[in-house]
Amino acid sequence: MTTIEWIQELLGQRFQPLVFAITNLGSEYAYIAFLTLYYWLIDPWTGRQLGLLLGISYGCNTILKELFDMPRPFELNLDIASLHDYPLV
């Protein structure tokens, strides 16, 4: 928790859009886009292997999240939460 607070103090609100952009590179949509481009432009065989590896990794990640069932840091300390964590509906 202190690491998150330190990074937020260091970067401030000015860099928040950059941090969110970097975070979104790990989204499912980004992975699908990168894999598709890799498959079409570089190597189809390796693209399929990467897709299989991504699917296995996603499954393991989902199982581990269910097993550990730990709260997110912004759920424990609302002072570090951003609008990205709780968007307005």
Distance bins in CASP14 RR format, pairs under 12 A and 6 or more apart:
PFRMAT RR
TARGET T0000
AUTHOR 0000-0000-0000
RMODE 2
METHOD distances of the structure
MODEL  1
1 7 0 0 0 0 0 1 0 0 0 0 0
1 8 0 0 0 0 0 1 0 0 0 0 0
1 71 0 0 0 0 0 1 0 0 0 0 0
1 72 0 0 0 0 0 1 0 0 0 0 0
1 73 1 0 1 0 0 0 0 0 0 0 0
1 74 0 0 0 0 1 0 0 0 0 0 0
1 75 0 0 0 0 0 1 0 0 0 0 0
1 76 1 0 0 1 0 0 0 0 0 0 0
1 77 1 0 1 0 0 0 0 0 0 0 0
1 78 0 0 0 0 0 1 0 0 0 0 0
1 79 0 0 0 0 1 0 0 0 0 0 0
1 80 1 0 0 1 0 0 0 0 0 0 0
1 81 0 0 0 0 0 1 0 0 0 0 0
2 8 0 0 0 0 0 1 0 0 0 0 0
2 9 0 0 0 0 0 1 0 0 0 0 0
2 73 0 0 0 0 0 1 0 0 0 0 0
2 77 0 0 0 0 0 1 0 0 0 0 0
2 80 0 0 0 0 0 1 0 0 0 0 0
3 9 0 0 0 0 0 1 0 0 0 0 0
3 10 0 0 0 0 0 1 0 0 0 0 0
3 73 0 0 0 0 1 0 0 0 0 0 0
3 80 0 0 0 0 0 1 0 0 0 0 0
4 10 0 0 0 0 0 1 0 0 0 0 0
4 11 0 0 0 0 0 1 0 0 0 0 0
4 19 0 0 0 0 0 1 0 0 0 0 0
4 72 0 0 0 0 0 1 0 0 0 0 0
4 73 1 0 1 0 0 0 0 0 0 0 0
4 74 0 0 0 0 1 0 0 0 0 0 0
4 76 0 0 0 0 0 1 0 0 0 0 0
4 77 0 0 0 0 1 0 0 0 0 0 0
4 79 0 0 0 0 1 0 0 0 0 0 0
4 80 1 0 1 0 0 0 0 0 0 0 0
4 81 0 0 0 0 0 1 0 0 0 0 0
4 82 0 0 0 0 0 1 0 0 0 0 0
4 85 0 0 0 0 0 1 0 0 0 0 0
5 11 0 0 0 0 0 1 0 0 0 0 0
5 12 0 0 0 0 0 1 0 0 0 0 0
5 73 0 0 0 0 1 0 0 0 0 0 0
5 74 0 0 0 0 0 1 0 0 0 0 0
5 76 0 0 0 0 0 1 0 0 0 0 0
5 77 0 0 0 0 1 0 0 0 0 0 0
5 79 1 0 0 1 0 0 0 0 0 0 0
5 80 1 0 0 1 0 0 0 0 0 0 0
5 81 0 0 0 0 0 1 0 0 0 0 0
6 12 0 0 0 0 0 1 0 0 0 0 0
6 80 0 0 0 0 0 1 0 0 0 0 0
7 15 0 0 0 0 1 0 0 0 0 0 0
7 16 0 0 0 0 0 1 0 0 0 0 0
7 19 0 0 0 0 1 0 0 0 0 0 0
7 73 0 0 0 0 0 1 0 0 0 0 0
7 80 0 0 0 0 1 0 0 0 0 0 0
8 14 0 0 0 0 0 1 0 0 0 0 0
8 15 0 0 0 0 1 0 0 0 0 0 0
8 16 0 0 0 0 1 0 0 0 0 0 0
8 19 0 0 0 0 1 0 0 0 0 0 0
8 73 0 0 0 0 0 1 0 0 0 0 0
8 74 0 0 0 0 0 1 0 0 0 0 0
8 77 0 0 0 0 0 1 0 0 0 0 0
8 79 0 0 0 0 1 0 0 0 0 0 0
8 80 1 0 0 1 0 0 0 0 0 0 0
8 81 0 0 0 0 0 1 0 0 0 0 0
8 82 0 0 0 0 1 0 0 0 0 0 0
9 15 0 0 0 0 0 1 0 0 0 0 0
9 79 0 0 0 0 0 1 0 0 0 0 0
9 80 0 0 0 0 0 1 0 0 0 0 0
10 19 0 0 0 0 0 1 0 0 0 0 0
11 17 0 0 0 0 0 1 0 0 0 0 0
11 18 0 0 0 0 1 0 0 0 0 0 0
11 19 1 0 0 1 0 0 0 0 0 0 0
11 20 0 0 0 0 0 1 0 0 0 0 0
11 22 0 0 0 0 0 1 0 0 0 0 0
11 82 0 0 0 0 0 1 0 0 0 0 0
12 18 0 0 0 0 0 1 0 0 0 0 0
12 19 0 0 0 0 1 0 0 0 0 0 0
12 82 0 0 0 0 0 1 0 0 0 0 0
13 19 0 0 0 0 0 1 0 0 0 0 0
13 20 0 0 0 0 0 1 0 0 0 0 0
13 82 0 0 0 0 1 0 0 0 0 0 0
13 83 0 0 0 0 0 1 0 0 0 0 0
15 21 0 0 0 0 0 1 0 0 0 0 0
15 22 0 0 0 0 1 0 0 0 0 0 0
15 82 0 0 0 0 0 1 0 0 0 0 0
16 22 0 0 0 0 0 1 0 0 0 0 0
16 23 0 0 0 0 0 1 0 0 0 0 0
16 82 1 0 0 1 0 0 0 0 0 0 0
16 83 0 0 0 0 1 0 0 0 0 0 0
16 84 1 0 0 1 0 0 0 0 0 0 0
16 85 0 0 0 0 0 1 0 0 0 0 0
17 23 0 0 0 0 0 1 0 0 0 0 0
17 24 0 0 0 0 0 1 0 0 0 0 0
17 82 0 0 0 0 0 1 0 0 0 0 0
17 83 0 0 0 0 0 1 0 0 0 0 0
17 84 0 0 0 0 1 0 0 0 0 0 0
18 24 0 0 0 0 0 1 0 0 0 0 0
18 25 0 0 0 0 0 1 0 0 0 0 0
19 25 0 0 0 0 0 1 0 0 0 0 0
19 82 0 0 0 0 1 0 0 0 0 0 0
19 84 0 0 0 0 1 0 0 0 0 0 0
20 26 0 0 0 0 0 1 0 0 0 0 0
20 27 0 0 0 0 0 1 0 0 0 0 0
20 82 0 0 0 0 1 0 0 0 0 0 0
20 83 0 0 0 0 1 0 0 0 0 0 0
20 84 1 0 1 0 0 0 0 0 0 0 0
20 85 0 0 0 0 0 1 0 0 0 0 0
20 87 0 0 0 0 0 1 0 0 0 0 0
21 27 0 0 0 0 0 1 0 0 0 0 0
21 30 0 0 0 0 0 1 0 0 0 0 0
21 84 0 0 0 0 0 1 0 0 0 0 0
22 30 0 0 0 0 0 1 0 0 0 0 0
23 30 0 0 0 0 0 1 0 0 0 0 0
23 82 0 0 0 0 0 1 0 0 0 0 0
23 84 1 0 0 1 0 0 0 0 0 0 0
23 85 0 0 0 0 0 1 0 0 0 0 0
24 30 1 0 0 1 0 0 0 0 0 0 0
24 31 0 0 0 0 0 1 0 0 0 0 0
24 33 0 0 0 0 0 1 0 0 0 0 0
24 84 0 0 0 0 1 0 0 0 0 0 0
25 31 0 0 0 0 1 0 0 0 0 0 0
25 33 0 0 0 0 0 1 0 0 0 0 0
25 34 0 0 0 0 1 0 0 0 0 0 0
26 32 0 0 0 0 0 1 0 0 0 0 0
26 33 0 0 0 0 0 1 0 0 0 0 0
26 34 0 0 0 0 1 0 0 0 0 0 0
26 54 0 0 0 0 0 1 0 0 0 0 0
26 57 0 0 0 0 0 1 0 0 0 0 0
26 58 0 0 0 0 0 1 0 0 0 0 0
26 61 0 0 0 0 0 1 0 0 0 0 0
27 33 0 0 0 0 1 0 0 0 0 0 0
27 34 0 0 0 0 0 1 0 0 0 0 0
27 58 0 0 0 0 0 1 0 0 0 0 0
28 34 0 0 0 0 0 1 0 0 0 0 0
28 35 0 0 0 0 0 1 0 0 0 0 0
28 51 0 0 0 0 0 1 0 0 0 0 0
28 54 0 0 0 0 1 0 0 0 0 0 0
28 55 0 0 0 0 0 1 0 0 0 0 0
28 57 0 0 0 0 0 1 0 0 0 0 0
28 58 0 0 0 0 1 0 0 0 0 0 0
28 61 0 0 0 0 0 1 0 0 0 0 0
28 62 0 0 0 0 0 1 0 0 0 0 0
29 35 0 0 0 0 0 1 0 0 0 0 0
29 36 0 0 0 0 0 1 0 0 0 0 0
30 36 0 0 0 0 0 1 0 0 0 0 0
30 37 0 0 0 0 0 1 0 0 0 0 0
30 54 0 0 0 0 0 1 0 0 0 0 0
31 37 0 0 0 0 0 1 0 0 0 0 0
31 38 0 0 0 0 0 1 0 0 0 0 0
31 47 0 0 0 0 0 1 0 0 0 0 0
31 50 0 0 0 0 1 0 0 0 0 0 0
31 51 0 0 0 0 1 0 0 0 0 0 0
31 53 0 0 0 0 0 1 0 0 0 0 0
31 54 1 0 1 0 0 0 0 0 0 0 0
31 55 0 0 0 0 1 0 0 0 0 0 0
31 57 0 0 0 0 1 0 0 0 0 0 0
31 58 0 0 0 0 1 0 0 0 0 0 0
32 38 0 0 0 0 0 1 0 0 0 0 0
32 39 0 0 0 0 0 1 0 0 0 0 0
32 47 0 0 0 0 0 1 0 0 0 0 0
32 50 0 0 0 0 0 1 0 0 0 0 0
32 51 0 0 0 0 1 0 0 0 0 0 0
32 54 0 0 0 0 1 0 0 0 0 0 0
32 55 0 0 0 0 0 1 0 0 0 0 0
32 58 0 0 0 0 0 1 0 0 0 0 0
33 39 0 0 0 0 0 1 0 0 0 0 0
33 40 0 0 0 0 0 1 0 0 0 0 0
33 41 0 0 0 0 0 1 0 0 0 0 0
34 40 0 0 0 0 0 1 0 0 0 0 0
34 41 0 0 0 0 0 1 0 0 0 0 0
34 42 0 0 0 0 0 1 0 0 0 0 0
34 47 0 0 0 0 1 0 0 0 0 0 0
34 50 0 0 0 0 1 0 0 0 0 0 0
34 51 0 0 0 0 0 1 0 0 0 0 0
34 54 0 0 0 0 1 0 0 0 0 0 0
35 41 0 0 0 0 0 1 0 0 0 0 0
35 42 0 0 0 0 0 1 0 0 0 0 0
35 43 0 0 0 0 0 1 0 0 0 0 0
35 44 0 0 0 0 0 1 0 0 0 0 0
35 46 0 0 0 0 0 1 0 0 0 0 0
35 47 1 0 0 1 0 0 0 0 0 0 0
35 48 0 0 0 0 1 0 0 0 0 0 0
35 49 0 0 0 0 0 1 0 0 0 0 0
35 50 1 0 1 0 0 0 0 0 0 0 0
35 51 1 0 1 0 0 0 0 0 0 0 0
35 52 0 0 0 0 0 1 0 0 0 0 0
35 53 0 0 0 0 0 1 0 0 0 0 0
35 54 1 0 0 1 0 0 0 0 0 0 0
35 55 0 0 0 0 0 1 0 0 0 0 0
36 42 0 0 0 0 0 1 0 0 0 0 0
36 44 0 0 0 0 0 1 0 0 0 0 0
36 47 0 0 0 0 1 0 0 0 0 0 0
36 48 0 0 0 0 0 1 0 0 0 0 0
36 50 0 0 0 0 0 1 0 0 0 0 0
36 51 0 0 0 0 0 1 0 0 0 0 0
36 54 0 0 0 0 0 1 0 0 0 0 0
37 43 0 0 0 0 0 1 0 0 0 0 0
37 44 0 0 0 0 0 1 0 0 0 0 0
37 47 0 0 0 0 1 0 0 0 0 0 0
37 50 0 0 0 0 0 1 0 0 0 0 0
38 44 0 0 0 0 1 0 0 0 0 0 0
38 45 0 0 0 0 0 1 0 0 0 0 0
38 46 1 0 0 1 0 0 0 0 0 0 0
38 47 1 0 1 0 0 0 0 0 0 0 0
38 48 0 0 0 0 1 0 0 0 0 0 0
38 49 0 0 0 0 0 1 0 0 0 0 0
38 50 1 0 0 1 0 0 0 0 0 0 0
38 51 0 0 0 0 1 0 0 0 0 0 0
38 54 0 0 0 0 0 1 0 0 0 0 0
39 45 0 0 0 0 1 0 0 0 0 0 0
39 46 0 0 0 0 1 0 0 0 0 0 0
39 47 1 0 1 0 0 0 0 0 0 0 0
39 48 1 0 0 1 0 0 0 0 0 0 0
39 49 0 0 0 0 0 1 0 0 0 0 0
39 50 0 0 0 0 1 0 0 0 0 0 0
39 51 0 0 0 0 1 0 0 0 0 0 0
39 54 0 0 0 0 0 1 0 0 0 0 0
40 47 0 0 0 0 1 0 0 0 0 0 0
41 47 0 0 0 0 0 1 0 0 0 0 0
42 48 0 0 0 0 0 1 0 0 0 0 0
42 50 0 0 0 0 0 1 0 0 0 0 0
43 49 0 0 0 0 1 0 0 0 0 0 0
43 50 0 0 0 0 1 0 0 0 0 0 0
44 50 0 0 0 0 0 1 0 0 0 0 0
44 51 0 0 0 0 0 1 0 0 0 0 0
45 51 0 0 0 0 0 1 0 0 0 0 0
45 52 0 0 0 0 0 1 0 0 0 0 0
46 52 0 0 0 0 0 1 0 0 0 0 0
46 53 0 0 0 0 0 1 0 0 0 0 0
47 53 0 0 0 0 1 0 0 0 0 0 0
47 54 0 0 0 0 1 0 0 0 0 0 0
48 54 0 0 0 0 0 1 0 0 0 0 0
48 55 0 0 0 0 0 1 0 0 0 0 0
49 55 0 0 0 0 0 1 0 0 0 0 0
49 56 0 0 0 0 0 1 0 0 0 0 0
50 56 0 0 0 0 0 1 0 0 0 0 0
50 57 0 0 0 0 0 1 0 0 0 0 0
51 57 0 0 0 0 1 0 0 0 0 0 0
51 58 0 0 0 0 1 0 0 0 0 0 0
52 58 0 0 0 0 0 1 0 0 0 0 0
52 59 0 0 0 0 0 1 0 0 0 0 0
53 59 0 0 0 0 0 1 0 0 0 0 0
53 60 0 0 0 0 0 1 0 0 0 0 0
54 60 0 0 0 0 0 1 0 0 0 0 0
54 61 0 0 0 0 0 1 0 0 0 0 0
55 61 0 0 0 0 1 0 0 0 0 0 0
55 62 0 0 0 0 1 0 0 0 0 0 0
56 62 0 0 0 0 0 1 0 0 0 0 0
56 63 0 0 0 0 0 1 0 0 0 0 0
57 63 0 0 0 0 0 1 0 0 0 0 0
57 64 0 0 0 0 0 1 0 0 0 0 0
58 64 0 0 0 0 0 1 0 0 0 0 0
58 65 0 0 0 0 0 1 0 0 0 0 0
59 65 0 0 0 0 1 0 0 0 0 0 0
59 66 0 0 0 0 0 1 0 0 0 0 0
59 67 0 0 0 0 0 1 0 0 0 0 0
60 66 0 0 0 0 0 1 0 0 0 0 0
60 67 0 0 0 0 0 1 0 0 0 0 0
61 67 0 0 0 0 0 1 0 0 0 0 0
61 68 0 0 0 0 0 1 0 0 0 0 0
62 68 0 0 0 0 0 1 0 0 0 0 0
63 69 0 0 0 0 0 1 0 0 0 0 0
64 70 0 0 0 0 0 1 0 0 0 0 0
65 71 0 0 0 0 0 1 0 0 0 0 0
65 72 0 0 0 0 0 1 0 0 0 0 0
69 75 0 0 0 0 0 1 0 0 0 0 0
70 76 0 0 0 0 1 0 0 0 0 0 0
71 77 0 0 0 0 0 1 0 0 0 0 0
71 78 0 0 0 0 0 1 0 0 0 0 0
71 81 0 0 0 0 0 1 0 0 0 0 0
72 78 0 0 0 0 0 1 0 0 0 0 0
72 80 0 0 0 0 0 1 0 0 0 0 0
72 81 0 0 0 0 1 0 0 0 0 0 0
72 82 0 0 0 0 0 1 0 0 0 0 0
72 84 0 0 0 0 0 1 0 0 0 0 0
72 85 1 0 0 1 0 0 0 0 0 0 0
72 86 0 0 0 0 0 1 0 0 0 0 0
73 79 0 0 0 0 0 1 0 0 0 0 0
73 80 1 0 0 1 0 0 0 0 0 0 0
73 81 0 0 0 0 1 0 0 0 0 0 0
73 82 0 0 0 0 0 1 0 0 0 0 0
73 85 0 0 0 0 1 0 0 0 0 0 0
74 80 1 0 1 0 0 0 0 0 0 0 0
74 81 1 1 0 0 0 0 0 0 0 0 0
74 82 1 0 0 1 0 0 0 0 0 0 0
74 83 0 0 0 0 0 1 0 0 0 0 0
74 84 0 0 0 0 1 0 0 0 0 0 0
74 85 1 0 1 0 0 0 0 0 0 0 0
74 86 1 0 0 1 0 0 0 0 0 0 0
75 81 0 0 0 0 1 0 0 0 0 0 0
75 85 0 0 0 0 1 0 0 0 0 0 0
75 86 0 0 0 0 1 0 0 0 0 0 0
76 85 0 0 0 0 0 1 0 0 0 0 0
77 85 0 0 0 0 0 1 0 0 0 0 0
78 85 0 0 0 0 1 0 0 0 0 0 0
78 86 0 0 0 0 1 0 0 0 0 0 0
79 85 0 0 0 0 0 1 0 0 0 0 0
80 86 0 0 0 0 0 1 0 0 0 0 0
81 87 0 0 0 0 0 1 0 0 0 0 0
82 88 0 0 0 0 0 1 0 0 0 0 0
83 89 0 0 0 0 0 1 0 0 0 0 0
END
